[in-house]
Amino acid sequence: MAEKDIGKIQKKDDTDIVVRVDEYAGYLGVTIREFTTSEKYTGFTKSGTRIPADKFLEFRELINSIDLNDLKKSDEAQQDLSGQEPQEQTPTQQPETPEQTPSEKVDVEEF
């Protein structure tokens, strides 16, 4: 199988995080690795990881379980994803978790 680039995210001016489906040592998987461009070196670095194909569904479920509010700074976490201020909570109240919209959550299905 040929390598298939899924996409990239800029980490720094000279470094991207690249996600690709590829084959390594005869095994398919998803590789998430840093790619750097500099005067001394251009290419993939050692920083990254590989998810074997047979563990990908478990990995995707873990990623989809992340609450986006947990990725906000503490001062930003006072607002939920809808942008509304949360109601003041007493110690016995449980916080409400905003539901993820389809654009924020990928359905987990067999591939």
N, CA, C and O atoms as a GROMACS GRO file, in nm:
protein
  444
    1MET      N    1   0.084  -0.119   0.000
    1MET     CA    2   0.000   0.000   0.000
    1MET      C    3   0.088   0.124   0.000
    1MET      O    4   0.189   0.131   0.070
    2ALA      N    5   0.049   0.220  -0.078
    2ALA     CA    6   0.121   0.348  -0.080
    2ALA      C    7   0.080   0.432   0.040
    2ALA      O    8  -0.028   0.414   0.097
    3GLU      N    9   0.168   0.523   0.078
    3GLU     CA   10   0.136   0.612   0.188
    3GLU      C   11   0.023   0.705   0.148
    3GLU      O   12   0.016   0.748   0.033
    4LYS      N   13  -0.066   0.735   0.242
    4LYS     CA   14  -0.177   0.825   0.216
    4LYS      C   15  -0.178   0.934   0.323
    4LYS      O   16  -0.210   0.907   0.439
    5ASP      N   17  -0.142   1.056   0.284
    5ASP     CA   18  -0.144   1.168   0.378
    5ASP      C   19  -0.288   1.206   0.406
    5ASP      O   20  -0.367   1.227   0.314
    6ILE      N   21  -0.324   1.215   0.534
    6ILE     CA   22  -0.459   1.253   0.576
    6ILE      C   23  -0.467   1.403   0.595
    6ILE      O   24  -0.566   1.466   0.557
    7GLY      N   25  -0.364   1.462   0.654
    7GLY     CA   26  -0.363   1.606   0.676
    7GLY      C   27  -0.247   1.647   0.764
    7GLY      O   28  -0.170   1.564   0.812
    8LYS      N   29  -0.237   1.779   0.786
    8LYS     CA   30  -0.130   1.830   0.871
    8LYS      C   31  -0.179   1.951   0.948
    8LYS      O   32  -0.272   2.020   0.906
    9ILE      N   33  -0.115   1.975   1.061
    9ILE     CA   34  -0.146   2.089   1.148
    9ILE      C   35  -0.013   2.160   1.174
    9ILE      O   36   0.086   2.096   1.209
   10GLN      N   37  -0.012   2.292   1.158
   10GLN     CA   38   0.110   2.366   1.185
   10GLN      C   39   0.133   2.373   1.336
   10GLN      O   40   0.045   2.417   1.410
   11LYS      N   41   0.250   2.330   1.380
   11LYS     CA   42   0.288   2.336   1.522
   11LYS      C   43   0.371   2.462   1.549
   11LYS      O   44   0.345   2.536   1.644
   12LYS      N   45   0.470   2.485   1.464
   12LYS     CA   46   0.556   2.605   1.470
   12LYS      C   47   0.578   2.651   1.327
   12LYS      O   48   0.533   2.586   1.232
   13ASP      N   49   0.648   2.763   1.312
   13ASP     CA   50   0.674   2.814   1.177
   13ASP      C   51   0.743   2.711   1.088
   13ASP      O   52   0.716   2.704   0.968
   14ASP      N   53   0.831   2.631   1.147
   14ASP     CA   54   0.908   2.535   1.068
   14ASP      C   55   0.870   2.389   1.093
   14ASP      O   56   0.939   2.299   1.046
   15THR      N   57   0.761   2.365   1.168
   15THR     CA   58   0.724   2.228   1.204
   15THR      C   59   0.574   2.206   1.190
   15THR      O   60   0.493   2.285   1.239
   16ASP      N   61   0.538   2.098   1.122
   16ASP     CA   62   0.399   2.054   1.109
   16ASP      C   63   0.384   1.918   1.175
   16ASP      O   64   0.480   1.842   1.186
   17ILE      N   65   0.263   1.888   1.218
   17ILE     CA   66   0.227   1.754   1.263
   17ILE      C   67   0.152   1.690   1.147
   17ILE      O   68   0.048   1.741   1.104
   18VAL      N   69   0.204   1.579   1.097
   18VAL     CA   70   0.147   1.512   0.980
   18VAL      C   71   0.080   1.382   1.024
   18VAL      O   72   0.136   1.304   1.101
   19VAL      N   73  -0.041   1.361   0.973
   19VAL     CA   74  -0.115   1.238   0.998
   19VAL      C   75  -0.126   1.164   0.865
   19VAL      O   76  -0.167   1.221   0.764
   20ARG      N   77  -0.087   1.036   0.867
   20ARG     CA   78  -0.092   0.958   0.743
   20ARG      C   79  -0.121   0.812   0.773
   20ARG      O   80  -0.089   0.760   0.880
   21VAL      N   81  -0.181   0.747   0.675
   21VAL     CA   82  -0.199   0.602   0.680
   21VAL      C   83  -0.086   0.544   0.597
   21VAL      O   84  -0.064   0.584   0.483
   22ASP      N   85  -0.013   0.450   0.657
   22ASP     CA   86   0.100   0.393   0.584
   22ASP      C   87   0.126   0.250   0.631
   22ASP      O   88   0.058   0.197   0.719
   23GLU      N   89   0.227   0.193   0.571
   23GLU     CA   90   0.268   0.057   0.605
   23GLU      C   91   0.412   0.063   0.656
   23GLU      O   92   0.497   0.126   0.593
   24TYR      N   93   0.438  -0.002   0.769
   24TYR     CA   94   0.572  -0.008   0.824
   24TYR      C   95   0.600  -0.151   0.866
   24TYR      O   96   0.522  -0.209   0.942
   25ALA      N   97   0.706  -0.207   0.819
   25ALA     CA   98   0.744  -0.346   0.849
   25ALA      C   99   0.632  -0.443   0.814
   25ALA      O  100   0.614  -0.544   0.882
   26GLY      N  101   0.557  -0.411   0.708
   26GLY     CA  102   0.451  -0.500   0.664
   26GLY      C  103   0.318  -0.482   0.735
   26GLY      O  104   0.225  -0.558   0.709
   27TYR      N  105   0.307  -0.384   0.826
   27TYR     CA  106   0.184  -0.364   0.902
   27TYR      C  107   0.126  -0.226   0.871
   27TYR      O  108   0.197  -0.126   0.872
   28LEU      N  109  -0.004  -0.222   0.845
   28LEU     CA  110  -0.075  -0.096   0.822
   28LEU      C  111  -0.100  -0.025   0.954
   28LEU      O  112  -0.113  -0.088   1.058
   29GLY      N  113  -0.106   0.107   0.948
   29GLY     CA  114  -0.135   0.184   1.067
   29GLY      C  115  -0.145   0.331   1.036
   29GLY      O  116  -0.134   0.373   0.921
   30VAL      N  117  -0.166   0.409   1.140
   30VAL     CA  118  -0.173   0.554   1.130
   30VAL      C  119  -0.049   0.610   1.198
   30VAL      O  120  -0.020   0.579   1.314
   31THR      N  121   0.023   0.692   1.125
   31THR     CA  122   0.144   0.756   1.179
   31THR      C  123   0.114   0.903   1.203
   31THR      O  124   0.061   0.972   1.116
   32ILE      N  125   0.149   0.950   1.322
   32ILE     CA  126   0.135   1.091   1.359
   32ILE      C  127   0.277   1.137   1.395
   32ILE      O  128   0.332   1.097   1.497
   33ARG      N  129   0.335   1.221   1.309
   33ARG     CA  130   0.476   1.254   1.325
   33ARG      C  131   0.501   1.399   1.290
   33ARG      O  132   0.429   1.458   1.209
   34GLU      N  133   0.605   1.456   1.350
   34GLU     CA  134   0.645   1.593   1.319
   34GLU      C  135   0.730   1.595   1.193
   34GLU      O  136   0.815   1.508   1.171
   35PHE      N  137   0.705   1.696   1.111
   35PHE     CA  138   0.782   1.718   0.989
   35PHE      C  139   0.841   1.857   1.000
   35PHE      O  140   0.768   1.954   1.020
   36THR      N  141   0.974   1.868   0.988
   36THR     CA  142   1.040   1.996   1.005
   36THR      C  143   1.109   2.041   0.876
   36THR      O  144   1.152   1.958   0.796
   37THR      N  145   1.117   2.171   0.858
   37THR     CA  146   1.186   2.230   0.743
   37THR      C  147   1.285   2.332   0.796
   37THR      O  148   1.246   2.434   0.855
   38SER      N  149   1.415   2.305   0.775
   38SER     CA  150   1.518   2.400   0.819
   38SER      C  151   1.635   2.394   0.723
   38SER      O  152   1.636   2.314   0.629
   39GLU      N  153   1.734   2.479   0.746
   39GLU     CA  154   1.852   2.480   0.660
   39GLU      C  155   1.932   2.350   0.675
   39GLU      O  156   1.989   2.300   0.578
   40LYS      N  157   1.935   2.294   0.797
   40LYS     CA  158   2.013   2.174   0.823
   40LYS      C  159   1.940   2.045   0.784
   40LYS      O  160   2.003   1.950   0.739
   41TYR      N  161   1.808   2.043   0.802
   41TYR     CA  162   1.735   1.918   0.779
   41TYR      C  163   1.591   1.949   0.740
   41TYR      O  164   1.528   2.038   0.796
   42THR      N  165   1.539   1.875   0.644
   42THR     CA  166   1.399   1.880   0.608
   42THR      C  167   1.348   1.737   0.601
   42THR      O  168   1.400   1.655   0.525
   43GLY      N  169   1.246   1.708   0.682
   43GLY     CA  170   1.191   1.573   0.683
   43GLY      C  171   1.126   1.541   0.815
   43GLY      O  172   1.111   1.628   0.901
   44PHE      N  173   1.088   1.415   0.831
   44PHE     CA  174   1.024   1.371   0.953
   44PHE      C  175   1.125   1.362   1.066
   44PHE      O  176   1.241   1.325   1.045
   45THR      N  177   1.082   1.395   1.186
   45THR     CA  178   1.167   1.384   1.304
   45THR      C  179   1.133   1.254   1.377
   45THR      O  180   1.046   1.179   1.334
   46LYS      N  181   1.201   1.230   1.487
   46LYS     CA  182   1.172   1.113   1.570
   46LYS      C  183   1.047   1.135   1.654
   46LYS      O  184   0.990   1.039   1.707
   47SER      N  185   1.004   1.260   1.667
   47SER     CA  186   0.887   1.291   1.751
   47SER      C  187   0.759   1.247   1.682
   47SER      O  188   0.728   1.291   1.571
   48GLY      N  189   0.685   1.161   1.748
   48GLY     CA  190   0.559   1.115   1.692
   48GLY      C  191   0.526   0.976   1.743
   48GLY      O  192   0.593   0.922   1.832
   49THR      N  193   0.422   0.919   1.686
   49THR     CA  194   0.380   0.786   1.727
   49THR      C  195   0.313   0.715   1.610
   49THR      O  196   0.281   0.776   1.508
   50ARG      N  197   0.293   0.587   1.628
   50ARG     CA  198   0.227   0.504   1.527
   50ARG      C  199   0.118   0.423   1.596
   50ARG      O  200   0.142   0.360   1.699
   51ILE      N  201  -0.001   0.425   1.538
   51ILE     CA  202  -0.114   0.349   1.589
   51ILE      C  203  -0.138   0.233   1.493
   51ILE      O  204  -0.173   0.255   1.377
   52PRO      N  205  -0.118   0.109   1.538
   52PRO     CA  206  -0.143  -0.005   1.449
   52PRO      C  207  -0.289  -0.009   1.407
   52PRO      O  208  -0.377   0.032   1.482
   53ALA      N  209  -0.315  -0.060   1.286
   53ALA     CA  210  -0.451  -0.062   1.232
   53ALA      C  211  -0.548  -0.134   1.326
   53ALA      O  212  -0.663  -0.092   1.338
   54ASP      N  213  -0.503  -0.241   1.392
   54ASP     CA  214  -0.594  -0.315   1.479
   54ASP      C  215  -0.624  -0.242   1.609
   54ASP      O  216  -0.712  -0.286   1.684
   55LYS      N  217  -0.555  -0.132   1.640
   55LYS     CA  218  -0.581  -0.052   1.760
   55LYS      C  219  -0.645   0.083   1.725
   55LYS      O  220  -0.674   0.162   1.815
   56PHE      N  221  -0.667   0.110   1.595
   56PHE     CA  222  -0.714   0.241   1.555
   56PHE      C  223  -0.852   0.274   1.610
   56PHE      O  224  -0.874   0.387   1.655
   57LEU      N  225  -0.946   0.182   1.608
   57LEU     CA  226  -1.081   0.212   1.659
   57LEU      C  227  -1.076   0.248   1.807
   57LEU      O  228  -1.146   0.339   1.850
   58GLU      N  229  -0.995   0.179   1.884
   58GLU     CA  230  -0.978   0.212   2.026
   58GLU      C  231  -0.919   0.352   2.042
   58GLU      O  232  -0.962   0.429   2.127
   59PHE      N  233  -0.819   0.384   1.960
   59PHE     CA  234  -0.758   0.517   1.962
   59PHE      C  235  -0.859   0.625   1.927
   59PHE      O  236  -0.866   0.728   1.994
   60ARG      N  237  -0.939   0.601   1.822
   60ARG     CA  238  -1.039   0.700   1.780
   60ARG      C  239  -1.144   0.721   1.888
   60ARG      O  240  -1.188   0.834   1.909
   61GLU      N  241  -1.185   0.615   1.956
   61GLU     CA  242  -1.280   0.630   2.066
   61GLU      C  243  -1.222   0.714   2.177
   61GLU      O  244  -1.291   0.797   2.236
   62LEU      N  245  -1.093   0.695   2.208
   62LEU     CA  246  -1.028   0.777   2.310
   62LEU      C  247  -1.027   0.924   2.270
   62LEU      O  248  -1.058   1.011   2.351
   63ILE      N  249  -0.991   0.952   2.147
   63ILE     CA  250  -0.987   1.091   2.099
   63ILE      C  251  -1.127   1.152   2.104
   63ILE      O  252  -1.143   1.266   2.147
   64ASN      N  253  -1.228   1.078   2.060
   64ASN     CA  254  -1.364   1.130   2.059
   64ASN      C  255  -1.420   1.151   2.199
   64ASN      O  256  -1.517   1.225   2.216
   65SER      N  257  -1.362   1.087   2.299
   65SER     CA  258  -1.412   1.102   2.436
   65SER      C  259  -1.360   1.228   2.504
   65SER      O  260  -1.402   1.259   2.616
   66ILE      N  261  -1.270   1.301   2.440
   66ILE     CA  262  -1.214   1.422   2.500
   66ILE      C  263  -1.320   1.531   2.500
   66ILE      O  264  -1.379   1.563   2.397
   67ASP      N  265  -1.345   1.588   2.618
   67ASP     CA  266  -1.437   1.700   2.631
   67ASP      C  267  -1.363   1.826   2.587
   67ASP      O  268  -1.258   1.859   2.644
   68LEU      N  269  -1.415   1.896   2.488
   68LEU     CA  270  -1.347   2.015   2.435
   68LEU      C  271  -1.328   2.123   2.541
   68LEU      O  272  -1.236   2.204   2.529
   69ASN      N  273  -1.412   2.125   2.642
   69ASN     CA  274  -1.394   2.222   2.750
   69ASN      C  275  -1.267   2.194   2.830
   69ASN      O  276  -1.211   2.286   2.890
   70ASP      N  277  -1.221   2.069   2.832
   70ASP     CA  278  -1.098   2.035   2.902
   70ASP      C  279  -0.975   2.090   2.830
   70ASP      O  280  -0.867   2.094   2.889
   71LEU      N  281  -0.990   2.132   2.707
   71LEU     CA  282  -0.878   2.184   2.630
   71LEU      C  283  -0.868   2.336   2.636
   71LEU      O  284  -0.782   2.396   2.572
   72LYS      N  285  -0.956   2.397   2.714
   72LYS     CA  286  -0.954   2.542   2.728
   72LYS      C  287  -0.875   2.579   2.852
   72LYS      O  288  -0.866   2.502   2.947
   73LYS      N  289  -0.816   2.700   2.850
   73LYS     CA  290  -0.750   2.752   2.969
   73LYS      C  291  -0.855   2.768   3.078
   73LYS      O  292  -0.973   2.782   3.047
   74SER      N  293  -0.814   2.768   3.203
   74SER     CA  294  -0.910   2.771   3.313
   74SER      C  295  -1.003   2.892   3.307
   74SER      O  296  -1.120   2.879   3.341
   75ASP      N  297  -0.955   3.009   3.265
   75ASP     CA  298  -1.043   3.125   3.256
   75ASP      C  299  -1.142   3.111   3.141
   75ASP      O  300  -1.252   3.165   3.147
   76GLU      N  301  -1.103   3.040   3.036
   76GLU     CA  302  -1.195   3.017   2.924
   76GLU      C  303  -1.293   2.906   2.956
   76GLU      O  304  -1.402   2.901   2.899
   77ALA      N  305  -1.257   2.816   3.047
   77ALA     CA  306  -1.342   2.702   3.079
   77ALA      C  307  -1.470   2.745   3.150
   77ALA      O  308  -1.560   2.663   3.168
   78GLN      N  309  -1.479   2.869   3.190
   78GLN     CA  310  -1.600   2.918   3.255
   78GLN      C  311  -1.715   2.928   3.156
   78GLN      O  312  -1.830   2.939   3.196
   79GLN      N  313  -1.684   2.926   3.028
   79GLN     CA  314  -1.788   2.929   2.926
   79GLN      C  315  -1.790   2.793   2.859
   79GLN      O  316  -1.686   2.736   2.829
   80ASP      N  317  -1.912   2.741   2.834
   80ASP     CA  318  -1.919   2.613   2.763
   80ASP      C  319  -1.907   2.639   2.614
   80ASP      O  320  -1.889   2.753   2.572
   81LEU      N  321  -1.918   2.536   2.535
   81LEU     CA  322  -1.898   2.549   2.391
   81LEU      C  323  -2.000   2.639   2.324
   81LEU      O  324  -1.975   2.691   2.215
   82SER      N  325  -2.116   2.659   2.386
   82SER     CA  326  -2.217   2.745   2.326
   82SER      C  327  -2.187   2.892   2.352
   82SER      O  328  -2.253   2.980   2.297
   83GLY      N  329  -2.086   2.919   2.436
   83GLY     CA  330  -2.049   3.057   2.464
   83GLY      C  331  -2.126   3.119   2.579
   83GLY      O  332  -2.109   3.238   2.607
   84GLN      N  333  -2.211   3.042   2.645
   84GLN     CA  334  -2.290   3.094   2.756
   84GLN      C  335  -2.217   3.074   2.887
   84GLN      O  336  -2.146   2.976   2.907
   85GLU      N  337  -2.236   3.171   2.978
   85GLU     CA  338  -2.180   3.159   3.111
   85GLU      C  339  -2.251   3.046   3.186
   85GLU      O  340  -2.373   3.037   3.179
   86PRO      N  341  -2.178   2.958   3.256
   86PRO     CA  342  -2.243   2.852   3.332
   86PRO      C  343  -2.312   2.909   3.455
   86PRO      O  344  -2.273   3.014   3.507
   87GLN      N  345  -2.415   2.839   3.500
   87GLN     CA  346  -2.484   2.879   3.622
   87GLN      C  347  -2.394   2.846   3.740
   87GLN      O  348  -2.317   2.751   3.736
   88GLU      N  349  -2.406   2.928   3.847
   88GLU     CA  350  -2.327   2.902   3.965
   88GLU      C  351  -2.369   2.768   4.023
   88GLU      O  352  -2.488   2.738   4.030
   89GLN      N  353  -2.272   2.687   4.065
   89GLN     CA  354  -2.301   2.553   4.113
   89GLN      C  355  -2.273   2.544   4.263
   89GLN      O  356  -2.176   2.600   4.314
   90THR      N  357  -2.360   2.473   4.330
   90THR     CA  358  -2.335   2.441   4.470
   90THR      C  359  -2.257   2.310   4.471
   90THR      O  360  -2.255   2.241   4.370
   91PRO      N  361  -2.192   2.274   4.581
   91PRO     CA  362  -2.111   2.152   4.583
   91PRO      C  363  -2.189   2.025   4.549
   91PRO      O  364  -2.128   1.925   4.510
   92THR      N  365  -2.321   2.025   4.564
   92THR     CA  366  -2.397   1.904   4.536
   92THR      C  367  -2.443   1.895   4.392
   92THR      O  368  -2.490   1.789   4.349
   93GLN      N  369  -2.431   2.004   4.315
   93GLN     CA  370  -2.473   2.002   4.175
   93GLN      C  371  -2.365   1.940   4.089
   93GLN      O  372  -2.246   1.961   4.112
   94GLN      N  373  -2.406   1.864   3.990
   94GLN     CA  374  -2.314   1.808   3.893
   94GLN      C  375  -2.310   1.902   3.773
   94GLN      O  376  -2.415   1.949   3.729
   95PRO      N  377  -2.193   1.932   3.721
   95PRO     CA  378  -2.188   2.018   3.602
   95PRO      C  379  -2.250   1.948   3.482
   95PRO      O  380  -2.238   1.826   3.466
   96GLU      N  381  -2.317   2.026   3.399
   96GLU     CA  382  -2.373   1.971   3.277
   96GLU      C  383  -2.265   1.967   3.171
   96GLU      O  384  -2.188   2.061   3.157
   97THR      N  385  -2.260   1.858   3.097
   97THR     CA  386  -2.163   1.845   2.990
   97THR      C  387  -2.230   1.878   2.859
   97THR      O  388  -2.332   1.818   2.825
   98PRO      N  389  -2.176   1.974   2.785
   98PRO     CA  390  -2.239   2.006   2.657
   98PRO      C  391  -2.228   1.887   2.562
   98PRO      O  392  -2.125   1.819   2.559
   99GLU      N  393  -2.334   1.864   2.486
   99GLU     CA  394  -2.331   1.755   2.390
   99GLU      C  395  -2.245   1.796   2.273
   99GLU      O  396  -2.243   1.913   2.234
  100GLN      N  397  -2.174   1.700   2.217
  100GLN     CA  398  -2.092   1.730   2.102
  100GLN      C  399  -2.178   1.732   1.977
  100GLN      O  400  -2.266   1.648   1.960
  101THR      N  401  -2.152   1.828   1.892
  101THR     CA  402  -2.225   1.834   1.766
  101THR      C  403  -2.158   1.739   1.668
  101THR      O  404  -2.043   1.700   1.689
  102PRO      N  405  -2.227   1.700   1.560
  102PRO     CA  406  -2.167   1.608   1.464
  102PRO      C  407  -2.033   1.654   1.410
  102PRO      O  408  -1.948   1.571   1.377
  103SER      N  409  -2.011   1.786   1.399
  103SER     CA  410  -1.883   1.833   1.347
  103SER      C  411  -1.771   1.818   1.448
  103SER      O  412  -1.654   1.823   1.412
  104GLU      N  413  -1.805   1.798   1.575
  104GLU     CA  414  -1.704   1.784   1.679
  104GLU      C  415  -1.676   1.638   1.713
  104GLU      O  416  -1.577   1.610   1.781
  105LYS      N  417  -1.759   1.547   1.668
  105LYS     CA  418  -1.744   1.407   1.704
  105LYS      C  419  -1.755   1.321   1.579
  105LYS      O  420  -1.844   1.341   1.496
  106VAL      N  421  -1.665   1.228   1.566
  106VAL     CA  422  -1.666   1.138   1.452
  106VAL      C  423  -1.731   1.008   1.495
  106VAL      O  424  -1.696   0.953   1.600
  107ASP      N  425  -1.826   0.958   1.417
  107ASP     CA  426  -1.888   0.831   1.448
  107ASP      C  427  -1.783   0.721   1.440
  107ASP      O  428  -1.703   0.716   1.347
  108VAL      N  429  -1.784   0.632   1.539
  108VAL     CA  430  -1.693   0.520   1.541
  108VAL      C  431  -1.762   0.404   1.471
  108VAL      O  432  -1.869   0.360   1.512
  109GLU      N  433  -1.699   0.356   1.366
  109GLU     CA  434  -1.756   0.245   1.292
  109GLU      C  435  -1.642   0.158   1.243
  109GLU      O  436  -1.528   0.204   1.233
  110GLU      N  437  -1.674   0.035   1.211
  110GLU     CA  438  -1.573  -0.057   1.160
  110GLU      C  439  -1.524  -0.007   1.026
  110GLU      O  440  -1.601   0.050   0.948
  111PHE      N  441  -1.396  -0.027   0.998
  111PHE     CA  442  -1.343   0.010   0.866
  111PHE      C  443  -1.294  -0.113   0.796
  111PHE      O  444  -1.246  -0.105   0.684
   0.00000   0.00000   0.00000
